[in-house]
Amino acid sequence: MKSFLKPIVDRHCAALNYPLSKKEKKKVDFYYPLFNHIVNCENYLCIKGRRLTLQESQRLAIISAMATLYDDLIDEEDWEKEQYFQILDRTLPLAQQTPKVQLIFALDDELLHYWKPTQQYKDALKLAIEWQVVSARQLHHDISLQEILHISEEKCGNSSLLWASIMDEDWQPEDKQFIYQSGFVGQIVNDLFDAFKDREDGVYTIVRKASSIATAKEIFIKECSRLHQNVLACKVAPSKKTRTIRRMACIHAFALVSLEHLQHTENKYPKPMDWSKPLRSELVTDLAFWSNKFKLLKYACELAELR
């Protein structure tokens, strides 16, 4: 990130006279690319018994930076789906080409120095953007739990397939099914861990819409079990399946630590639970505490055995 992606982003920001804020810089050239490398792509490749190549890592870094800029346009600037497709096709009217859009174009040009995007990637990108736009529905208080889960599955499942399309792999249908499901499980983990942030942003997730934290936990365990069954259905050596499940368990265990914390919070308040009442400390699962670090290890070991 430091030696490859950051200099590219800084160079184009300087050329466009578009300084990123501290928050934007963390997302663009560190957090989002790091997440996609370690939590997404290296998890998928574990089933193949290999890691990212340098070439895959370079293109993934640039596309990750572009993706978080797209997310900002969707989440913060409320752009329409047709405008995103105009960005993809480079047909967006000049008057609408904000500095952020110009940075996306610059990074897109940079990508061509390292990789020629495939049609599979382009199709996957359009589908992922469509569902990212649909996810704005989660800002509406009347959304149901089932609708939230459906959006989470489609949005993150298709995003995961987008990242898979960037790699030089011949993914089989069974591989794609586990990759798709891993995105759904990952979104549930994110929603549980970001309970406070989502509440402050006005986003309705499984935390605020499930009838109880116990119900949320049941849903998570069911989907995690389905993910592991998908991995076991892949046509690879058993050792690779086990390794993949164990690797993912280290990430998904964050959900169980958060669920335990949220359950304690729920127990403090009258039923039915009003999730606008808890304090920040009652919603944020702080991994700085050693007690939570030990719980993370314990739950990772338990999830690794879930079938």
C-alpha positions in Angstrom: 0.0 0.0 0.0 2.7 2.4 1.0 5.1 1.8 -1.8 2.7 1.2 -4.7 -0.8 2.6 -4.2 -0.2 5.7 -2.0 2.2 7.4 -4.5 -0.2 6.8 -7.3 -3.1 8.3 -5.4 -1.0 11.3 -4.1 0.3 12.0 -7.6 -3.1 12.2 -9.2 -4.6 14.2 -6.3 -1.8 16.7 -6.7 -2.4 16.9 -10.5 -6.1 17.5 -10.0 -5.5 19.9 -7.0 -7.9 17.6 -5.0 -6.5 17.0 -1.5 -8.2 14.1 0.2 -9.4 14.5 3.8 -7.7 12.5 6.5 -10.7 10.2 6.6 -10.8 9.8 2.8 -7.0 9.0 2.7 -7.4 6.2 5.2 -10.2 4.6 3.2 -8.7 5.1 -0.3 -5.0 4.1 0.2 -5.2 1.9 3.3 -8.3 0.4 4.9 -10.4 -0.6 1.9 -7.5 -2.0 -0.2 -6.2 -3.8 2.9 -9.6 -5.3 3.6 -10.0 -6.5 0.0 -6.5 -8.1 -0.1 -6.7 -9.9 3.2 -10.4 -10.5 4.0 -11.7 -11.0 0.5 -9.2 -12.1 -2.1 -6.7 -14.1 0.0 -9.7 -15.9 1.6 -11.0 -16.9 -1.9 -7.5 -18.0 -3.1 -7.0 -20.1 0.0 -9.3 -22.7 -1.6 -6.8 -22.8 -4.5 -3.9 -23.2 -2.2 -2.2 -20.0 -3.2 -1.9 -16.2 -2.5 -2.2 -13.1 -4.6 0.5 -12.6 -7.3 2.2 -9.2 -7.5 0.2 -8.4 -10.7 -3.1 -9.3 -9.1 -2.2 -7.3 -6.0 -1.4 -4.2 -8.0 -4.6 -4.2 -10.0 -6.6 -5.0 -6.9 -5.1 -2.0 -5.0 -6.0 0.4 -7.7 -9.6 -0.9 -8.2 -10.1 -0.9 -4.4 -9.2 2.8 -4.3 -11.7 3.4 -7.1 -14.3 1.4 -5.4 -14.3 3.4 -2.2 -14.6 6.6 -4.2 -17.7 5.0 -5.9 -19.1 4.2 -2.5 -18.7 7.9 -1.5 -20.7 9.0 -4.5 -23.4 6.5 -3.6 -23.5 6.9 0.2 -22.7 10.6 0.6 -23.7 12.3 -2.7 -26.8 10.3 -3.6 -25.9 9.8 -7.3 -28.3 7.8 -9.6 -27.4 4.4 -11.1 -27.4 5.9 -14.6 -24.7 8.4 -13.6 -22.5 5.6 -12.4 -22.8 3.8 -15.6 -21.9 7.0 -17.4 -18.7 7.1 -15.3 -18.0 3.5 -16.3 -18.5 4.3 -19.9 -16.7 7.7 -19.7 -19.8 9.4 -21.1 -20.6 11.6 -18.0 -21.2 15.2 -19.0 -18.2 17.4 -18.3 -20.3 19.7 -16.0 -20.9 16.7 -13.7 -17.3 15.6 -13.5 -16.5 16.6 -10.0 -12.9 16.3 -8.7 -13.8 12.9 -7.2 -15.0 11.6 -10.5 -11.9 13.0 -12.2 -9.8 11.1 -9.7 -11.8 7.9 -10.6 -11.0 8.5 -14.3 -7.3 9.1 -13.5 -7.1 5.8 -11.5 -9.0 4.0 -14.3 -6.3 5.2 -16.8 -3.6 4.1 -14.3 -5.1 0.7 -14.2 -4.6 0.2 -17.9 -0.8 0.3 -17.3 -1.1 -2.9 -15.2 -4.1 -4.8 -16.5 -6.6 -4.8 -19.4 -10.1 -5.2 -17.7 -12.0 -8.2 -18.9 -15.7 -8.3 -20.0 -16.3 -10.5 -17.0 -15.0 -7.8 -14.7 -17.0 -5.0 -16.4 -20.2 -7.0 -16.1 -19.5 -7.8 -12.5 -18.8 -4.2 -11.7 -22.1 -3.0 -13.2 -24.0 -5.6 -11.2 -22.2 -4.7 -8.0 -23.0 -1.0 -8.5 -26.7 -1.7 -9.2 -27.0 -3.4 -5.8 -24.9 -0.8 -4.0 -27.4 1.8 -5.2 -30.4 -0.4 -4.1 -28.8 -0.5 -0.6 -29.8 3.1 -0.1 -33.2 1.6 0.8 -31.6 0.8 4.2 -32.0 4.5 5.1 -35.8 4.1 5.3 -37.2 3.2 8.7 -40.0 1.1 7.2 -37.6 -1.5 5.7 -38.2 -5.1 6.9 -35.6 -7.5 8.2 -36.1 -9.8 5.2 -35.5 -6.9 2.8 -32.3 -6.0 4.7 -31.0 -9.5 4.5 -31.9 -9.8 0.8 -30.1 -6.5 -0.1 -27.1 -7.5 2.0 -26.9 -10.9 0.3 -27.1 -9.5 -3.2 -25.0 -6.4 -2.6 -22.1 -8.1 -0.9 -22.4 -11.4 -2.7 -22.0 -9.6 -6.1 -19.3 -7.4 -4.7 -17.4 -10.5 -3.7 -17.8 -12.0 -7.2 -16.5 -8.6 -8.6 -13.2 -9.0 -6.6 -12.9 -12.7 -7.7 -13.2 -11.5 -11.4 -10.0 -9.5 -11.0 -7.9 -12.5 -10.3 -6.3 -14.9 -12.8 -8.4 -17.9 -11.8 -10.8 -20.2 -13.5 -13.5 -20.1 -10.8 -15.8 -23.1 -10.9 -19.6 -22.7 -10.1 -18.9 -24.2 -6.6 -16.2 -21.7 -6.0 -18.4 -18.8 -7.0 -21.2 -20.0 -4.7 -18.8 -20.0 -1.6 -17.4 -16.6 -2.7 -20.9 -15.1 -3.0 -22.0 -16.5 0.4 -18.8 -15.2 2.0 -19.8 -11.7 1.0 -23.2 -12.1 2.7 -21.7 -13.4 5.9 -19.1 -10.7 5.8 -21.8 -8.0 5.6 -23.6 -9.5 8.7 -20.2 -9.3 10.6 -19.8 -5.7 9.5 -23.3 -4.8 10.5 -22.9 -6.3 14.0 -19.5 -4.7 14.5 -20.6 -1.2 13.2 -23.9 -1.0 15.2 -23.1 2.4 16.6 -21.8 3.9 13.3 -24.8 2.6 11.4 -27.2 4.0 14.0 -25.5 7.4 13.8 -25.6 7.3 9.9 -29.3 6.4 10.0 -28.7 3.0 8.4 -31.1 0.1 9.4 -29.4 -3.3 9.7 -29.9 -6.6 11.3 -29.2 -5.1 14.7 -32.1 -2.7 14.6 -34.6 -4.8 12.7 -34.2 -8.3 14.2 -36.7 -9.0 17.0 -33.8 -9.7 19.4 -30.1 -10.2 19.4 -30.7 -13.9 19.9 -32.6 -13.9 16.6 -29.7 -12.0 14.9 -27.3 -14.7 16.3 -29.4 -17.5 14.9 -29.4 -15.9 11.4 -25.6 -15.4 11.6 -24.9 -19.0 12.6 -27.3 -20.3 9.9 -25.6 -18.3 7.2 -22.1 -19.2 8.5 -23.0 -22.9 8.4 -24.3 -22.5 4.9 -21.0 -20.9 3.9 -19.0 -23.8 5.3 -21.2 -26.2 3.4 -20.4 -24.3 0.2 -16.7 -24.6 0.9 -17.0 -28.3 1.5 -18.8 -28.6 -1.9 -15.7 -27.2 -3.8 -13.8 -29.7 -5.9 -10.4 -29.4 -4.1 -8.4 -31.4 -1.6 -10.0 -31.6 1.9 -7.0 -29.9 3.5 -7.7 -26.8 1.4 -11.3 -26.7 2.4 -10.4 -27.0 6.1 -7.7 -24.3 5.7 -10.2 -22.0 4.0 -12.9 -22.4 6.7 -10.3 -21.8 9.5 -9.0 -18.7 7.8 -12.5 -17.2 7.4 -13.4 -18.1 11.0 -10.7 -15.7 12.2 -12.7 -12.9 10.6 -16.2 -14.1 11.3 -15.5 -14.5 15.0 -15.7 -10.7 15.3 -19.5 -11.2 14.9 -19.8 -13.5 17.9 -17.8 -11.1 20.1 -20.1 -8.3 19.0 -23.2 -10.4 19.5 -22.2 -11.1 23.1 -21.6 -7.4 23.7 -24.9 -6.4 22.1 -26.7 -9.1 24.1 -25.4 -7.6 27.4 -26.7 -4.2 26.1 -30.1 -5.6 25.2 -30.4 -7.1 28.7 -30.1 -3.7 30.3 -33.1 -2.2 28.6 -36.9 -2.8 28.5 -38.5 -4.9 25.8 -39.1 -4.2 23.0 -35.7 -2.9 22.5 -35.2 0.7 21.4 -31.8 0.8 19.7 -31.8 4.6 19.8 -31.3 4.6 23.5 -27.9 2.8 24.2 -24.7 4.8 24.7 -21.8 4.5 22.3 -19.9 2.2 24.7 -22.9 -0.1 24.8 -22.9 -0.5 21.0 -19.1 -0.4 20.2 -17.3 -3.7 20.7 -13.8 -2.6 21.7 -11.1 -5.0 20.7 -8.6 -3.0 22.7 -9.8 -5.0 25.7 -7.9 -8.2 26.3 -11.1 -9.9 27.4 -12.5 -9.3 23.9 -9.3 -10.5 22.2 -9.4 -13.8 24.1 -13.1 -14.1 23.2 -12.2 -13.6 19.5 -9.7 -16.5 19.7 -12.2 -18.7 21.4 -15.0 -18.0 18.9 -12.6 -18.4 16.0 -11.8 -21.9 17.2 -15.5 -22.7 17.6 -16.6 -21.3 14.2 -13.8 -23.3 12.5 -15.7 -26.5 13.6 -19.1 -25.3 12.5 -20.7 -27.4 9.8 
